């Protein structure tokens, strides 16, 4: 059996065609999506908190105000 390497484009095309197939486990898929969304939210929040702390440390009021507004919006979503 030959070891066939697939290009990135071929892999993405095959993944897109798989998206049209109904899932056998819709509840599991929904749970997985929720876990991923929560992880992304927490990561964004953590990075934003770090940037806010850096702005405070450097006494950059303009950046602090901008990041604080972003943080406020992010907290409303979560």
SVG drawing of the C-alpha trace seen along z (x, -y; Angstrom):
<svg xmlns="http://www.w3.org/2000/svg" viewBox="-28 -58 34 60">
<polyline fill="none" stroke="black" stroke-width="0.4" points="0.0,0.0 1.4,-3.4 1.7,-6.2 -0.3,-8.9 0.2,-12.5 -2.8,-14.8 -2.4,-18.4 -4.0,-21.0 -6.5,-21.8 -7.6,-18.2 -8.0,-17.8 -10.1,-20.9 -12.3,-19.8 -12.9,-16.5 -13.7,-18.1 -16.2,-20.5 -17.9,-17.6 -18.2,-15.8 -20.0,-18.8 -23.0,-18.1 -23.4,-14.7 -25.9,-14.7 -24.2,-13.9 -25.0,-10.6 -24.5,-12.3 -26.0,-15.8 -26.0,-16.2 -22.4,-15.2 -21.5,-17.6 -23.3,-20.4 -21.5,-19.6 -18.1,-19.6 -18.9,-23.0 -19.9,-24.4 -16.6,-23.2 -14.6,-24.7 -16.5,-28.0 -15.9,-28.2 -12.2,-27.5 -11.9,-30.2 -13.8,-32.7 -11.6,-32.0 -8.4,-32.3 -9.6,-35.6 -10.5,-36.9 -7.1,-35.8 -5.2,-37.5 -7.2,-40.7 -6.6,-40.8 -2.9,-40.4 -2.9,-43.3 -4.9,-45.4 -2.4,-44.7 0.4,-45.6 -1.3,-48.9 -1.6,-49.6 2.0,-48.8 3.2,-51.1 0.6,-53.8 -0.8,-53.8 -4.2,-55.3 -5.4,-55.4 -4.7,-51.7 -6.2,-50.9 -9.4,-52.6 -9.7,-50.9 -9.0,-47.4 -11.3,-48.0 -14.2,-48.7 -13.3,-45.5 -13.3,-43.6 -16.7,-45.0 -18.2,-43.8 -16.6,-40.4 -17.9,-40.0 -21.4,-40.8 -21.1,-38.0 -20.0,-35.5"/>
</svg>
